[in-house]
Amino acid sequence: MWVSLALNVEAQQDDTWSLQRCIDFAIKNNIELKQDALAIQQSQANVEQGRGNIGPTLNFSTGHNVNWRPWSKSTVNLSGGTLTTTQNDVSYHGSYSLSANWTVWDGGRKYRNLENYKLAAEMAENDYQQTANSIEEQITQFYVQVLYQAEAVRVADSTLAISILQRDRAAQMVEAGSLARVDLAQLEAQAQQDQYSTVSTRSQLASYRLQLRQILELDPSTSFDVEDPSTADDVVLSPIPSIDETYDRALSSRPEFKNCQLALQQAEIQERIARSGRYPSVSLSAGMSTSHTSASDDPLGTQIKQNVNNSLGLNISVPILDNRSTKVNKSKALIQKHQSELSLANQQKMVRKQVETYWLQASSAQAQYLAARSSVLSARESYGLVSEQFRLGLKNIVELTTGKNNLLKAEQQLLQAKYTALLNIALLRFYAGEPISL
């Protein structure tokens, strides 16, 4: 019995997912993040290629050929004349060469390309983090929505239970002759309406759970339910980070800002690369080759030694006319630089706007939560009194229904304010560089 109970508790814990568990699972398994991780590897490979492009190249090549002359002629001089014969002539030729090239100076293009590759690698890592941040925000929003909807279901169930209790009590009052049947019909209709609301609320809860599962990319066979954290008033009413502080910390921590700054650096490097098109380039080359053939009577070693050919070269290329490519490339780089500056300014504006929105929603939600909390207490007390007076025949069905609807509305407003405050405070702290938590 104890073993069975322990297994059931463990299974229940496995089925219940905290917000952090959802985030960790998504970061590990999300397909888009896996694609971004591959992009990081690709950018790192480009950095290695850029480093390799700075050094010299060294190549070895060899060639081997067999020549066959089936009707070649051989001439033999005799004392009495000339004798010509035809014979098959097969010969083998081998060649070997070693060559090296090194661009000593190209206006600094190779070094600046390497800088670009390094910046691109940083941008790929920031893209990964930006995707991860977006996924965390989406998960948090749906997670909070599931929590809100789960409490809304409990409120709806409680409201339905009260409606059923009132309907059954009214039925007894009708039988006793102290209540009109028309009032019973109204309570029956209210109970049916509350039943519909309960079903609708449960359907919305199932929909939000499904959307959260889809973001997590969970297998359909995986059991899943969210963990309901305890949220006391001090959590809902916790201090809200200031707009300026949150925005300043976002400027130094958010990957989208870093990418805009890196894009601006890339544009500046591209401009310097474009200017280098006006500079001459200097390169060195060196080579060594040798060969041998079976047509020679000399030994192999002697042929290879005698046929060694060494070379050393210095090449200087001075651009004179390049069909305006340098000028055009410089103009494109300047345009890209201006675009990067505008992207950075636009990103700053968007994040500032988002931070201000989160702050305003959090502040309003906290004020609404305080008001709704008092409203719920008043509505609950008022409804209790109306219910008792209705039982004694001092209140009519309209007043009873109005009291219940006021209580339901107040509870819904309390839930809405509670989870709106929790979500926006969590997102504000996340923008300030803190981990998301409720």
N, C-alpha and C positions, 0 to 999 in steps of 0.2 A: 504493500500500500504506500509506504513512504517512498519507495523507488519510483512508483508510478506518479506520485505527486511531484517529485523532483523533476522528472522528465517533462511533465506538463508545464511546470514553471519555467524550465529552460527553454522549451519550445515557444512559450509565450514571449519570453525575453527576446528570442531570435526574431520573432515576427514583429516586434515593436522597434521602430527606427527613430532614433533621436535626430535632431537637425544636423549635428556634426557627423553622424554616421551616414546620412544621406549625402552630405557634401563630400566626404571622403570617398564614398563609393562612386560618385559621379566623376570626381577628379581622376580616379583610377581607371574607369571603364568607358568614359565618354568617347565616342568615335571622333568627334571634331577635335578634341584635345589630343587624341592619338595622331591625327593628321598634322596638327601643329607641332607635335614632338618630332615627327619625321621631317618637317620643314626646318626645325632646329638642326637636326643632323645634316641635312643638305647644306645649310648655311655654314656649318662648321667645316664641311668638306670643301666648300668654296674658299674658306680662309686658308686651309692647307694648300690648296691649289695656288692661291695668291702668293703664299710664301715660296712655293716651288718655282713660280715664274720669275722670281728675282735672281735666282742662281743660274749658272751656265747649264747647257745641255751637252751630253756626251753620248755618241752613238757608235755602235760597231756594226759593220755589215760585211757580208761575205757572199760571193757568187761562184757557182760551179757549173761549168758548161762542157758538154761533150760535142765535138764537131766530127761529122762523118761526111767524107767526100768520096762517093762510090766510084767515080770515074776520073779521078785526078791523074794527071800525066807526070811521068818522070822522064827526064832526058839524060841520056848517058852519052858522053863524047868518046868515040873510038878513034884510033889513029887513022882508020880508013874511012870515017864518016860519022854520022849521028844516028843513034838508035833511040827511038821513043817507045816507051811501054806504058800501059795503063794498069793502075792498081787501086785497091781500096785503101783510103787514108783516114784513120780514126785518131783523133787527138783530144786530150782533156786539158781544160784550162781552169785555174782557180785564182780568185782574187780576194783580198782582205783589206778592209779600210777602217780607220778609227778617226772620227771627226768630232770637234767640239766647237760650240758657239756660245758667245756671252755678250749680251747687250749691256755695255758698260754704262751708257747714259741714254735715256729716252725722254728727257724733260721731267723725270720724276713720275711718269705715268704708272709704272709698276708698283711703286711704293704707295701711291695714292689709291690705286685699285685695291691694294691690300687693306688700306684703311677703310675703304668702302665695304669690303667683304666683312671686316670686323664689325662695322656699324650694322650691316644687314643681319649678322648673327645675333647682335643684341636686340635688334628689332624683332627677330623671330621669337626670341625668348619672351619679349614683352607681349607679342601677339598671343603666345601661349597663356601668359598670365592674364591678359585682358579677356580671353575666352573663358578662363577659369573663373574670373570675377563675375562675368555675365551669368555663368551657370550658377554660381553661388547665390547671386541676387534672385534669379528665377526660382531656384529651389526654396529660398527663404520666403518669397512672396507666396508661392503655392502652399508651402508648409504652414504658414500663418493662416492662410485661407482655409486650409483643412481644419486647423485648430478652432478657428472661429465657427466654421460650419458644424463641427462636432458639438460645440456648446449650444449652437442654435438648435440642433436636433434635441438636445436634452431639455432645452426650454420648451420646444414644441411638444415633446412627450409629456412634460409636466403640465402644460396647458391643456393637452388632450385629456390627461387623467382628471384634471379638475372639471373639464366640460362633461365628461362621462359621469363623474360623481354628482354634479349638479343635475344632470338629466335624470339620473336614477332617483335622486332625492325629490325632484319635481314630480316624477311619476308616482311616488308614494304620496305626495301632497295632493295630486289629482285624485287618487283613490280615496283619500281622506276628505275630499271636497273643499280643501283650502286653497286650491290653485286651479285656474282655468286651463282647459285642455289646449287652448291656443298658445298659452305660455310654454307648455310642455313641447308643443310643435316647434316653437322658436328655439328652445334649448336643444332639441334634437337636430335642428338644422345647423346650429352653432357647433355641435359636436361633430357633425359630418364635415363642416368647413375646417375645423381643427384637424380632423383626420386627413383631409386633403393637404393641409399645410404641412403636416408631419411627413407625409409621403413625398411631397415636393422638396422639403428640406433634406430628407435622406437622399433623394436623387441628386441634389446639388452636391452633397458631401461625396457621394460616389463619383461624381464627375470630377471634382477637384482631386480626389485620390488618384483617379485614372491619369489625369494630367501630370501629377507629380510622379507617378510610376513611369510615364512616358519620358519625362525629362531625365529620370534616373536610368532609363533604358533597361528596366528590370525585365527579367524573363516572366512571361505570364503565369508560370507555375510557382513563382516565388511568393510566399505569404508576405503580406505587407500591411502595416498599420503604423501610424505616427505615435510617438511618445508625447504624452500630455504633460508638459512641464508645469510645475507649480508657479503661478504668477501672482505674487502678492501685490498689494497696492504700492509698496515701495519700489517694486520693479516697474510697474506701469508709470509711476510718477517720478521715476529717477531723473536726475538732471539732464537736460538736453544740451549737447555740445553746441557751442556758438557757431554761427555761420562763418565768420572770418577765420576762426581757428581750424574748423573742418576744411575749409577751402584751401588754406595755406598748407595744411598737411597733405591734402589731396594732390597739390601741385608737385610735391616731392616724392609721393609714393605711388600714384596711379600710373599704370603702364601706358595709357593712352597719351599722357603728357610726355612721358619719356620718349615715346615713338615719334611724336611731333618734333621734339628737339633733335632727335637723331636724324630725322628726315631733313631738317634744316642743315645739319652738319654735312650730310651726304650731298646736298645741293651745292654747298660751298666747295666741297672737294671736287665735284663734277665741273665746277667753274674753273678750278685750277688745272684740272686735266685738260679741259678744252683749250686753255691758254698754252699748255705745253706743246700743242700742235705746231706752234711757231718755232720751236727750238729744234736744233739739229740732234741727230741721234748718232751714237758711236757704238760700234760693236767689234768684237775680236773673234777671229776664227782660226782654227788650227786643225791640221789633218795629217794622217800618215796612212800610206797604202802600199801594198806589195802584191805580187802575183807569181804564178808559176804555170808551166805547161808541160805536157808530156812530149810535145814535139821537140823539146830541147834535150840535148844529151847531157846537160849539166845536172848535177844532183839537186834534189829538192831544196836543201838548205842553202846551196849556193845561189839558186834562182831567187829565192825569197830575199836573200841578203842583197843581191845585185839589183833587184827591182824595187827596193824601198824608195818611196817618194814622199818627202815631207813638205808641208806647206804651212805658212803662217800669214794671216791677213788682218788688216785694219780697214774697217769700212766706216765711212762718214757719209751721212745722208742729211742734206740741208734742204728743207722745204722752201720752195719759191712760189709756186702756184698750186693750190690744193682745191680748186673749184669752190672756194669760200667755205669749205667744210669746217675749218677752225672758227670762223666768224659765226657760222650758223650754230655750231655746238656751244659756243659761248653764250649766244642769245638764248638757246634752249635751257642752259644751266641757270641763267639769271631768272628766266620765267619760272623754272622749277623752284628756285629759291624763294621767290615771291609767293608762290602757291603754298610752300611749306610754312612761311610766316603767317599766311592767312589761315591755314589749317590749325596752327597752334593757337591763334587768337580765337578761332571759332570753337576749338575744343575747350579753351578756358571759359568761354561764355556758356557753353552747354553744361559743363560741370558746375559752374557757379549757379546756373539756373536750377539744376537738379538738387544741389545742396539747399538752396533757398526753399525749394518746394518741399523737400523732406522736413526741413526745420519748421515751416509753417504748418504742415500737416501734423507733425508731432505736437507742437504747441497747442493747436486747436483741439487735437484729440485728447490731450491731458485736461484741458478746460472742460471739454464735453464729458469726459469721464467723471470728473468731480460732480458736475451738475447731474449727470445720469445716475450716479450712485445715490445721491440724495433723492432723486425722483423715484428710483426703484423702492427705496425705503418708504417713501410717502405713499406710493401707489400700492405697495404690498399691504401696508396698514389700512389704507382706505378700502381696498378690495376685501380684506378680512372683515371689516365692519359691515360693508354692504352685503356680503354673503350671509353674515349672521342675521342682519335685518331682513334680508330676503327670506330666510328660513322662518323668521317670525312673522312674515307677512307685512313688514313695514316698508319694504322696497319692492319696486316692480321689476319685470324682466329687462326692461331697457336700461335701468340704472345698474343692474347686475352685469349685463353685457358690456356696458360702457366702462365699468370698473375693471373688468377682466381685460378688455382691449387696451386700456391705459397701462395696466401692469405689463402686458406683453410688449407693448411699444417701448416702455421704459427699459425693460430687460434687453430688448434688441438694440436699443441705442447704447446701452452700457457695454454690450459685447462689441459693437462696432467701434466705439471709442477706445476700448481696451486694446484690441488687436491692431487698430490703426496706429496707436501710440507705440506699441511694442515694435511693430514693423519699421516705422520711420526712424525711431531712435536707433534700432539695430543697423539700419542702412546708413545713417549719419556716421555712426562709429566705424562702420566698414569703410566709408569713403575717407575717413581720417586715418586709415591704415590699421585698424584693430580687427581681430577676427570676428566673424558674425556669430552672435549668440543672442538668445532670447532670455 
